[in-house]
């Protein structure tokens, strides 16, 4: 074993030991040491900061006992928090605006992704003569789960081409091997999903990409401004009652964000569970390199993010378009500021 590998093993072990030593002291100061986080598709690179915070024991180092419960899509993860079986969602930023419009205020408090990373691709098998988005009218589109951010992006892109939501068939295919199988078996004509699913289908030549928001500049162009993506959000009341717990969560996530920006492919492969790689390390590494720039370097929300998300939602949802929303109430950077001051280097 090389000196570098010995050093890395030592650092990981030391990090774990420090986490154990500090957990008890931090836990005494937290309002709620045990926290349940709901996520829709934990294996996705969209949620990589959450996985890194868990695997490197950053939550434990903050005195937290975090249980992460995985669902088929972001909409189902949100339902878990609304229903009271989870405390916090790791999910898409735009859900905070949807919930505000429904009179159930949610607040995002640390960013994971600065671009949606969602890709819309069409099947090269069922649509070999595809020419434009208009060709998707009356087609079947697979999303992670109906109502999730993958569904919202599909609706948005289709809407710009004049296709209404009721003029396509939306089906949930999940965020893992089921999504790949749905495309390969011909169950769907197009797919709105994330990595590593998209890279698997792209490298095998089974899809043609028509909209790619893994690229930050492309995402800004598609949405007309910065579009915040994965984040931690929760009912406003949870933050009011548990500010120290929220700060601990943010500290862990900011450290994870910064670790990712400094990490190389070998580091990622070593830390991410093998099952998340969907059977192909090379594809996962390729997907990581595509996604890395779209992940937040520090957890901060852009000031214009809410306005961008609102425009996207309003373009496909008349209820949102007519709602009077407070575009500053659905997110806060206060916890992130403190986390970056505490962990300037991650």
N, C-alpha and C positions, 0 to 999 in steps of 0.2 A: 504493500500500500504506500502511496506517495506521501511526502510530508504535507502537501496541500490537502490531501484527503484526511490525514490524521488531524490536521488543524480544523477542518470543517466539522468532523465528527465531534471534536472537543468543544467547539463553539456551540453546536446544537445541544450537546449534553449539558454544557454550562448554562445555556438559556433555559433548559427544562428545570435544572436545579434551582436557578434563581426564581423561576415561576413558582415552584413549590414553597420556597422560603418566604416569598412576599404575598402569596395568596391569602393566608390567614389574616395578616395585618390589614390588607386592603379590604377584605370582605367585611371586616367589622365596621368600616366606614360607609359601606354601600347601603342604600335603602333596600335594594333587592339584589342579592348576590346570584340567585338562580334566574336566568332569563331564557325564554324560548324564542328562537328566531325562525320564522317561516320563510322558505325560499322555494321558488318554482324552477327547478332544473339546476341543482347545485353543481353538477358536473360541467356546466357551461363556463367558458372563459369570461363571460359577462359577470359571473360571480366569483372570479378568481381571488379577489382580495378577501372575501369571506373565508374561502378555503385556506388561504395562507395564514390568516389570523388564527384559525382553528388548529392547523397542523403545526405551526411554530409556537403554539401555546401562548400567544399574545393575550388572549382572553383570560387565561389562567393567571398570567402575570399581573393582571389588573384586579385580581380577586374575584373574577366572574366564573360561574359555572354555567356555560352556555350550551343549551341543547338546540341543535339545528335540525328542523323537521323539513324534509323535502317533499314538494308537491309537483304535479305535472306541469304547472304553469303559474305565472305571477298572479293571475286572477284568483286561483285557488289558494295561494299563499295569503293573499289579502283577506279572503273569506275566513281563514283561520284566526286572524287577528280580530276581525269584526265579530266573530263568534266567541271570542274569548279563550281559545285554546292556545294562542301564541301571544307574545307581548309585542314583538317587533317584526316587521317585514324587511327582508332583503329583496328589493324588487325595483320596478321601474318608477322613475320620478313622476311621470305623468299621472299615476294613480292618486297622488296627493291632491291634484286638481279635481279629478273625478269625484273623490270623496268629499271635498269641500262643497262642490255643487250639490251633493246629496245631503248636506247638513251634518256630515260626520267628519269634522276636521282632522286631518292627518298632517304631520310635519316631518319633512326629511331633515336628517341631522348629520349625515356624513356621506359624501359622494364616493362611489366606486368607479363609475365610468363617465367620461366626458363626451362620449358619442355612443349611440345606441348599439352599435356592433351587429345590428340585425341586417340580414341579407335576404333580398327577394330574388329567387331564381326560378327559371322555368325548366320543365323536363325536356331534355333533348330527344327523348323517345316519343312522348305523346304530343309535343309541340315542335317538331323539327323545322317547321317553316315560320316560326315566330318572328314577327317584324317589329311590333310595338306593344306597349302596355294594353292598348285597346284589344289585342288578341286574347286577353285573359277574361273577357266578358263571357259569362256563363260557364266558366271553368271551375275546377275544384282546387282550392288552395289550402295546403296544410300549414297550421300554425301550432305553436307549443300547446296552447289552450285557448278556446274562444274567450275574448275579452282581455287577453294578455297583450303585452306591448308588441309582440309579433303580429297580432291581429290588428292592432291600432296602426302600425306602420304599413301593413298591407292595404288597409282601408285608405290611408293617407295617399299613398302612391297611386292607387287605383282611382281615387277621387280626382287627382290632378289630371287624369286621363278621361274624366267624365263618366267613370264607372261607379255606380252606387253600390253600397254594401249588399243590398238585396239582389244584385245582378251577378253575384258569384256565390259559390258554396264554400263555406269555411268549415274545416274539420280539425279537431285537435289530434296531433300526432306525437305530442311529447317533445322531449329535448335530448333524446338519446338514440339508441339503436332502432327504436320504433319509428322515429322520423325517417331514418335512412331506409328502413324496410318499406315504409309507405311509398316513398318515391320509387324505389327499385321495383316494387310490385305493380306499379301503375295505378295505385289508389288515388293519387293526386296528380294534378297537372303542373302545379307550381308549389313552391314552399317559401315560407317566411320564417327563418330560424336563425340560429347562431352557431358559433364554433364550439366544439369541433365538428358538429354535424355538417355545416356548410363546406368546410374544407375537404371532408371525406367525399362528399358528392361532387365537388368541383374537380378534385384530382382524378376521380374516376371518369370524368367526362359526362356525368349523368345530368348535370344542370348547366344552364347558361345563366350567368348572373346579370340581372337587369337593374338592380339598385343595391349599393353596397355602403352601409354606414359604419363599417369598420374603419374607414378612412375619415378622419376628423374633418378635413376640408370638404369631402363629399357630403358628409352629414350636415355640415353647416349650409352647404348649397341647397340640399334637398329641403331642409326645414327653414331656411332663411335666417339662421342664427344658431347660437350654441344650444344644443339639445342635451341636457343632463340625462343620464341613463340609470344604471344600477345605483342604488343607494340604500341606506337604512332609513326607514320611516316608521312612524307609529302614531297612535292617537295622541293628540296634544296633551291630554291629561296625564299620559304616562311620563312625558318629559317633565311636566310640572311637579309630579309627585316623586320622581326619581332622577333628579339632576346629576347626582354623583354616579349613579348606575349608567346613565346615558354617557357621561364623560368617560367612564371606563370603557364602554363599547367603542366610542370614537377614538380613544387613545390606541386601542388594539387595531382598529381599521386603518388609521393613519400610518401606523408602523407597517402594516401589511402593504399599503399602497406604495410606500417608499421602498420597501424591500423588493417589490416586483420591478420597479424601475431600474434597480441596480442588478437584478438577476439575469443570468444567462439561461439558455435552454437546459443545460445540465442541472442547474439549480432547481428549475421548475420540475423537471422530470423526477428529481430526487424527493421533492416534497409533496407533489400532487399525487393522490391515490391512483394506483395503476388502473383501477376500474373506470376512472374518469377519462382515460386516454382512448377508450373505445377500441382497444386491441391494436393500436398502431402508434408507437411513440413518435415516429417521423412525422406523421400527420399532425399529431398534437403539437409538436414543436413548431411546425409550419404555421399552425393556427395561432399559437402563442405569439409568434413574431408579427403576425398580421394584427393581432388584437392589442399588443403592448402599448402602442401610442394612443389608443382609444381609452385606456384605463387612466383614472385620475392619478396624478403624481402626488397629491397632497390632501385630497378630501374636500376641497373647497367647491362650493356651488357658484357658477357664474351668475352675476347679478341679472343678466338678461335671460337666464334659462327658463324662468317661469313664463315669461311672455312668449318665448318660442314654443314651449310645450302647449300653452293655451291656444296659440294659432293652429297648431297641428290638430289638436282635439276639436276645436271649434269648426274646422273645415269638414269634419265627418260626423259631428254630433250636434244637432240643432239645440239640444238642451244645454250643452256647454256654451254654445255660441250666445245664447240668450241669458246666461247666468252672469251675475255680478260677482266676480271673484276678487279676493285680495291676493294679488300675485306676489306679495312678500310674506304672507302669513303661512305659506305651505313649506317654507324651508328656513333654516337658520345656519349660520356659519360660526356661531358663538362657541360651540363645543370644539369645532375644528381649529379655531384660532388657538385655544388653550392646548390642544393636543400637539400642534405644530411647535408651539413654544416649548413644550416639555420634551418632545422628540424631534429636534431639528434635523437630525441625521437618520431618523427611522429607528 
